[in-house]
Amino acid sequence: MTDATNALELVRKLDAATGAFEQWSRLEPADRAPFLEAIASALEEAAPKLVAIADEETSLGETRLRNEMVRTVFQLRLFAEMVTRGEYLGATIDRADPAWPMGPRPDLRRVLEPLGPVLVFSASNFPFAFSVAGGDTASALAAGCPVVVKAHSGHPRLSAATAEVVQQALRSTGAPEGLFDVVFGTEAGRKAIVDPRVKAGAFTGSTEAGRALFDLASGRPEPIPFFGELGSVNPVFVTEAAAERRGPAIVSEFVGSFTLGAGQFCTKPGILLVPASAKLVDELPGTVPDTPLTLLNERIRTSYASTVRELRDTAGVRVLVSGDQDGADQSPTVLCTTSADLLRDPEALIREVFGPTALVVEYAAESELLEVAKAIDGQLTASIQGEDDDTIAAELIRLLAAKAGRVLWNQWPTGVSVTYAQQHGGPYPATTAPATTSVGTEAIHRFLRPVAYQGVPQHLLPPALRDANPLSVPQRVS
């Protein structure tokens, strides 16, 4: 069913999730791994059917969608591996010490424990990897939290079909009833985020929608953590030396990156800063394809066309490549301005355009890169195309590290590897929780909270904190 979830059905699903938490959270971490593996295997088996539905609803193409399914399955298995090892628990033991310099220390033991049912809002642009069975769902389940997914309106049939696959996999492995479910409709999402049974929220989407949900989550009688991944322009800073030595290659790679996936990646490089002296803007028109690109849905097409018109009509902006914004499909657009104009009106010019449009900014002096780095707001990524002997590089990296979750050197941001050191987050408005990531193994920590046990007898402690260490998890002792 893809009809909007009514109030009574929402209550039933949230009640079931609360009941499932009592069982799921008490499982030893390694015992959750087979359930995650079962979901991964079931998705692999159902992939041909699910990819076909996804392509019908999103027009992203079978190749892209098959690769995204691989990523989705990998995420689940990576978290299964992680909970089996158990180091994410952060088990820390400080044994009693009467000679502790601050005075006698009691026996203190700290471990991370699951928050409770998590509400996940699916993304439009990644119908597998950031959707029903995506990274938020995988990391929350791994942490010991039941999940209720608010399906995205852009792919409702796929959401229902994916949810059915996940639920069948969990039933076949004896999972608690209500461990995973899905709801449909904007109103169901709004009601769920303020329901006292929900203990955390995760979202990927627009700044406007994400901020509205964040405010609801924060304004509850019992505020809850809300992990929103919102907007980002992902600026790219090209030094004078890099432009001189490999300018045409940089331009070509930039075009490939900002048009990838029809410019519908949250890590799309939306701004390219180049030295005016290099005349790289003359290179751009010949490298931008006029191939029509299909956006995800009509709502996104309408918003894209409106945003491009506003940006194009801003003082100081000129058109380098005039793409089509009003047809059924869109061809890439490239706009141009100067760093002086950008610094005069950063709010108007430093803005995310969800689609195949980018802004090239010419600077007169390399020091202007530092001024722009200071002016930008929070970003998922910031990239530098530079040379090892650039004298500006160290200061530029320092400034960008204060503004972005991931700083890239001579690489492009539109690939987000699922791994241990990944950081997919950043200061607001890139996210609502800059200390966390929504990609990689560290994502599990969003759905955990620390609990310290003081003076508790061994047999009453969580197994991860016992001296005998029955779970064989890493422990930091005294």
C-alpha positions in Angstrom: 0.0 0.0 0.0 1.2 3.5 -0.8 -1.8 5.5 0.4 -1.1 8.0 3.2 -0.8 6.4 6.6 -3.7 7.4 8.8 -3.4 8.3 12.5 -4.6 5.0 13.9 -2.2 3.0 11.6 0.7 5.3 12.6 0.0 4.7 16.3 0.0 1.0 15.7 3.3 1.0 14.0 4.9 3.2 16.6 3.5 1.0 19.4 5.0 -2.0 17.7 8.4 -0.3 17.3 8.4 0.5 21.0 7.6 -3.1 21.8 10.4 -4.3 19.5 12.9 -2.0 21.2 12.5 -3.9 24.4 13.7 -7.1 22.7 16.1 -5.7 20.0 18.1 -3.5 22.3 18.7 -6.4 24.7 20.3 -8.6 22.0 24.1 -8.7 22.2 25.5 -6.6 19.4 27.0 -9.6 17.5 23.5 -11.2 17.5 22.1 -8.4 15.4 24.6 -9.2 12.6 22.6 -12.1 11.1 19.5 -9.9 10.7 21.5 -7.3 8.8 23.0 -10.0 6.7 19.6 -11.4 5.9 18.3 -8.0 4.8 21.4 -7.6 2.5 20.9 -11.0 1.0 17.2 -10.5 0.4 17.9 -7.1 -1.3 20.4 -8.8 -3.6 17.9 -11.4 -4.6 15.2 -8.9 -5.2 17.5 -6.4 -7.0 16.3 -7.0 -10.6 12.7 -6.3 -9.6 13.5 -3.3 -7.3 15.9 -1.7 -9.9 13.2 -1.9 -12.5 10.6 -0.2 -10.3 13.2 2.4 -9.3 14.0 3.3 -12.9 10.3 3.7 -13.7 9.8 6.1 -10.8 13.1 8.1 -10.9 14.6 7.8 -14.4 18.0 7.4 -12.9 19.0 4.5 -15.2 19.5 0.9 -14.5 23.3 1.1 -14.4 23.3 3.8 -11.7 20.6 2.1 -9.8 22.4 -1.3 -9.8 25.5 0.3 -8.5 23.5 2.0 -5.8 22.0 -1.3 -4.8 25.5 -2.7 -4.4 26.3 0.2 -2.1 23.2 -0.4 -0.1 23.9 -4.0 0.4 27.6 -3.2 1.3 26.5 -0.8 4.0 24.3 -3.4 5.7 27.2 -5.9 5.7 29.7 -3.4 6.9 27.5 -2.6 9.9 27.0 -6.3 10.5 30.8 -6.7 10.6 31.1 -3.7 12.9 28.6 -4.9 15.6 30.3 -8.3 15.6 33.6 -6.7 16.5 32.0 -4.5 19.2 34.5 -1.7 19.4 31.8 0.9 18.6 30.4 0.3 22.1 33.3 2.3 23.6 33.5 0.1 26.6 35.6 2.0 29.2 36.5 0.8 32.6 38.0 2.9 35.4 38.6 0.6 38.4 38.3 2.0 41.9 41.5 3.9 42.8 41.9 5.3 46.4 45.0 7.1 45.3 43.4 9.0 42.4 44.8 12.6 42.4 41.3 14.1 42.5 40.4 12.0 45.5 39.4 8.4 45.8 37.8 7.2 42.6 34.9 4.8 42.6 34.6 2.0 40.1 33.2 3.6 36.9 32.3 1.8 33.7 30.9 3.5 30.6 29.3 2.0 27.5 27.1 3.2 24.6 23.5 2.0 24.6 20.7 2.4 21.9 18.3 5.4 22.1 15.0 3.8 21.0 12.8 3.9 17.9 14.3 6.0 15.1 12.3 7.8 12.4 14.1 7.9 9.1 13.0 10.3 6.3 14.0 8.9 2.9 15.8 10.9 0.3 14.6 11.6 -3.3 17.9 11.3 -5.1 19.2 8.0 -3.7 16.2 5.6 -3.8 18.2 2.8 -2.3 21.3 4.0 -0.4 19.6 6.9 1.4 16.1 5.5 1.4 14.0 2.7 3.0 17.0 0.3 3.5 19.7 2.9 3.3 22.5 4.0 5.6 20.3 5.6 8.2 18.2 2.4 8.5 21.3 0.2 8.6 23.1 2.2 11.2 20.0 2.5 13.4 19.3 -1.2 13.3 22.9 -2.0 14.0 22.8 0.3 17.0 19.9 -1.6 18.5 17.1 0.8 17.5 13.9 -0.1 15.7 13.2 1.9 12.5 10.1 3.5 11.1 10.8 5.0 7.6 8.8 7.9 6.2 8.8 7.0 2.5 9.6 9.6 -0.1 6.8 10.8 -2.4 9.2 10.5 -5.4 9.3 6.7 -5.3 6.3 5.3 -3.4 6.0 2.0 -5.2 9.7 1.3 -4.8 9.4 2.2 -1.1 6.6 -0.2 -0.5 8.4 -3.0 -2.5 11.7 -2.5 -0.6 9.9 -2.4 2.7 8.2 -5.7 1.9 11.6 -7.3 1.1 13.1 -6.0 4.4 10.1 -7.1 6.5 10.1 -10.6 4.9 13.8 -11.0 5.6 13.4 -10.0 9.2 10.4 -12.3 9.7 12.3 -15.2 8.3 15.1 -14.7 10.9 12.8 -14.3 13.8 13.1 -10.6 14.4 10.8 -8.8 16.8 7.5 -7.7 15.3 7.6 -4.0 14.6 11.4 -3.8 14.3 11.1 -2.2 10.9 8.1 -0.5 9.2 7.3 2.2 6.7 4.8 5.1 6.6 3.5 7.3 3.8 2.5 10.9 3.6 3.8 14.2 4.8 1.3 14.4 7.7 2.4 11.0 8.9 6.0 12.2 9.0 5.0 15.4 10.9 3.0 13.5 13.5 5.7 10.8 13.9 8.6 13.2 14.6 6.6 14.7 17.6 5.4 11.4 18.9 6.9 10.6 22.3 7.6 7.0 21.2 10.2 8.3 18.6 13.6 8.9 20.2 15.6 10.2 17.2 15.1 11.4 13.6 17.3 11.2 10.5 16.7 13.1 7.3 18.3 13.8 3.9 16.8 16.5 1.8 16.2 20.2 1.4 17.2 22.9 3.9 13.6 24.1 4.2 12.1 20.7 4.9 14.9 19.6 7.1 14.9 22.8 9.2 11.1 22.5 9.7 11.5 18.9 11.0 14.4 19.9 13.1 12.4 22.6 14.8 9.6 20.1 15.5 12.0 17.6 17.0 13.6 20.3 19.1 10.3 21.8 20.2 8.9 18.7 21.7 8.2 18.5 25.4 11.0 15.9 25.3 13.4 17.2 22.6 15.1 14.5 20.6 18.2 14.5 18.4 17.5 15.2 14.7 20.2 14.3 12.3 19.4 16.3 9.1 21.6 16.4 6.1 20.4 19.6 4.3 22.0 21.8 1.6 25.6 22.4 0.4 27.2 24.2 -2.6 30.5 22.3 -2.2 32.8 25.0 -3.5 36.0 24.3 -5.4 39.0 26.6 -5.0 41.5 26.6 -7.9 44.9 28.2 -7.2 46.8 30.2 -9.8 49.5 27.6 -10.1 46.9 24.8 -10.7 45.1 26.8 -13.2 48.3 27.6 -15.1 49.6 24.0 -15.1 46.3 22.0 -15.8 43.5 24.5 -16.2 41.7 22.7 -19.1 41.8 19.4 -17.3 40.3 21.0 -14.2 37.5 22.6 -16.2 36.7 19.3 -17.9 36.7 17.4 -14.6 34.5 20.0 -13.0 31.9 19.7 -15.8 31.9 16.0 -15.4 31.4 16.3 -11.6 28.6 19.0 -11.6 26.6 17.2 -14.3 26.9 13.8 -12.8 23.5 12.4 -12.0 21.9 15.5 -13.6 23.5 17.5 -10.8 21.2 15.9 -8.2 23.9 14.9 -5.7 24.2 16.6 -2.4 28.0 16.7 -3.0 27.7 18.4 -6.4 30.3 21.1 -6.8 28.1 24.1 -7.3 30.8 26.9 -7.3 34.2 26.9 -9.0 36.6 29.7 -8.1 39.3 30.4 -10.8 41.8 33.1 -11.5 40.5 35.6 -14.0 44.0 35.8 -15.6 43.8 32.1 -16.6 40.7 32.8 -18.8 39.3 29.4 -17.9 35.8 30.7 -18.6 36.7 30.7 -22.2 37.3 26.9 -22.0 33.9 26.1 -20.4 31.4 26.5 -23.2 33.1 24.0 -25.3 33.3 21.4 -22.6 29.6 21.5 -21.4 27.4 18.9 -23.1 24.0 20.0 -24.3 22.6 16.5 -23.6 19.1 16.7 -22.1 19.1 15.4 -18.5 16.1 14.1 -16.7 15.4 15.3 -13.1 13.7 13.2 -10.5 10.2 14.6 -10.6 8.0 17.6 -11.5 8.4 19.3 -8.1 12.2 19.2 -8.4 12.0 20.4 -12.0 9.8 23.4 -11.0 12.1 24.3 -8.1 15.2 24.0 -10.2 13.9 26.3 -13.0 12.9 28.9 -10.4 16.2 28.8 -8.6 18.2 29.1 -11.8 16.2 32.1 -12.9 16.7 33.8 -9.6 20.5 33.2 -9.7 20.8 34.2 -13.3 19.0 37.5 -12.6 21.2 38.4 -9.7 23.3 41.5 -10.2 26.8 40.7 -11.4 25.9 37.3 -12.9 26.3 36.5 -16.6 25.4 33.4 -18.6 28.3 31.3 -20.0 26.2 28.3 -21.1 22.4 28.8 -21.3 20.8 25.4 -20.7 17.1 24.6 -20.9 15.3 24.8 -17.6 11.7 24.8 -18.7 11.3 21.6 -20.8 10.7 18.1 -19.7 14.4 17.5 -19.6 17.2 20.0 -18.7 20.5 20.7 -20.3 23.4 22.1 -18.2 23.7 25.8 -17.4 26.9 27.6 -16.4 26.8 31.1 -14.9 29.7 33.4 -14.1 30.4 36.2 -11.6 33.4 37.7 -9.8 34.6 37.1 -6.3 34.0 40.8 -5.6 30.4 40.5 -6.5 30.1 37.2 -4.6 31.5 38.8 -1.5 29.1 41.8 -1.8 26.1 39.5 -1.8 27.1 36.0 -0.6 23.5 35.2 0.5 22.2 35.6 -3.1 25.1 33.9 -4.9 26.3 31.1 -2.5 23.2 28.9 -2.8 22.5 25.3 -3.7 21.0 24.6 -7.0 19.7 21.0 -7.1 20.2 20.2 -10.7 22.8 20.6 -13.6 23.8 24.3 -12.9 27.0 25.7 -11.6 28.5 29.1 -10.9 32.0 30.0 -11.9 33.6 32.8 -9.9 36.6 34.7 -11.2 39.1 36.2 -8.7 41.7 38.9 -9.4 44.1 38.1 -6.6 44.7 34.7 -5.0 44.2 36.2 -1.6 40.5 36.5 -2.5 40.2 32.7 -2.1 40.8 33.2 1.6 38.1 35.9 1.8 35.6 33.6 0.1 36.5 30.7 2.4 35.7 33.0 5.3 32.4 34.1 3.7 30.9 30.6 2.9 28.6 28.9 5.4 28.6 25.3 6.5 29.3 22.8 3.8 29.4 19.0 3.3 32.6 19.4 1.3 35.1 22.0 0.2 37.7 21.2 -2.5 41.1 22.6 -3.5 42.7 22.2 -6.9 46.2 23.2 -6.1 49.9 22.4 -6.3 52.1 21.1 -3.5 54.2 24.3 -3.5 51.2 26.7 -3.2 52.0 29.1 -0.4 48.2 29.7 0.1 47.4 26.0 0.6 48.0 25.6 4.3 45.8 28.7 5.3 43.1 27.8 2.8 42.9 24.2 4.2 42.7 25.6 7.7 39.8 27.9 6.8 37.9 25.3 4.9 38.3 22.7 7.6 36.3 25.1 9.8 33.5 25.3 7.3 33.2 21.8 5.8 33.0 18.2 6.9 35.3 16.9 4.2 38.2 18.8 2.6 39.5 17.4 -0.7 42.8 18.0 -2.4 42.9 17.6 -6.2 39.8 15.4 -6.2 36.1 15.9 -6.8 33.4 15.6 -4.1 30.8 13.6 -6.0 32.1 10.3 -4.7 31.3 9.4 -1.1 33.0 6.2 -0.1 31.3 4.1 2.6 34.2 3.4 5.0 35.6 3.9 8.5 37.1 7.4 8.2 34.3 9.0 6.1 32.7 12.2 7.2 29.5 13.1 5.5 28.3 16.1 7.5 29.3 19.6 8.3 28.3 22.8 10.1 24.8 24.2 9.6 23.2 24.6 7.0 24.9 21.5 5.6 23.6 19.5 8.6 21.8 20.0 11.9 24.3 17.9 13.8 27.9 18.8 12.7 29.5 16.3 15.1 28.0 13.4 13.2 28.2 11.7 9.8 25.4 10.0 7.8 27.9 7.9 5.8 30.4 5.4 7.1 30.7 3.3 10.2 30.7 6.3 12.6 27.0 6.9 11.6 26.1 4.3 14.2 27.0 6.7 17.0 24.0 9.0 16.1 21.7 6.4 17.6 23.6 5.6 20.8 24.0 7.4 24.2 26.6 6.9 26.9 25.7 5.3 30.2 28.1 5.1 33.2 27.7 2.4 35.8 29.2 3.2 39.2 29.9 0.5 41.8 27.6 -2.0 40.1 28.4 -5.7 40.9 30.0 -7.7 38.1 27.0 -9.9 37.4 24.6 -6.9 37.1 26.9 -5.0 34.6 26.3 -5.1 30.8 28.5 -7.9 29.5 30.7 -5.5 27.6 31.8 -3.9 30.9 32.5 -7.1 32.9 36.1 -8.0 33.8 35.6 -11.4 32.2 34.6 -9.7 28.9 32.3 -12.5 27.7 31.7 -10.7 24.5 35.4 -10.3 23.7 34.9 -6.6 22.8 37.7 -4.1 23.0 37.9 -2.5 26.5 39.8 0.6 27.7 40.8 -0.3 31.2 42.0 2.4 33.7 
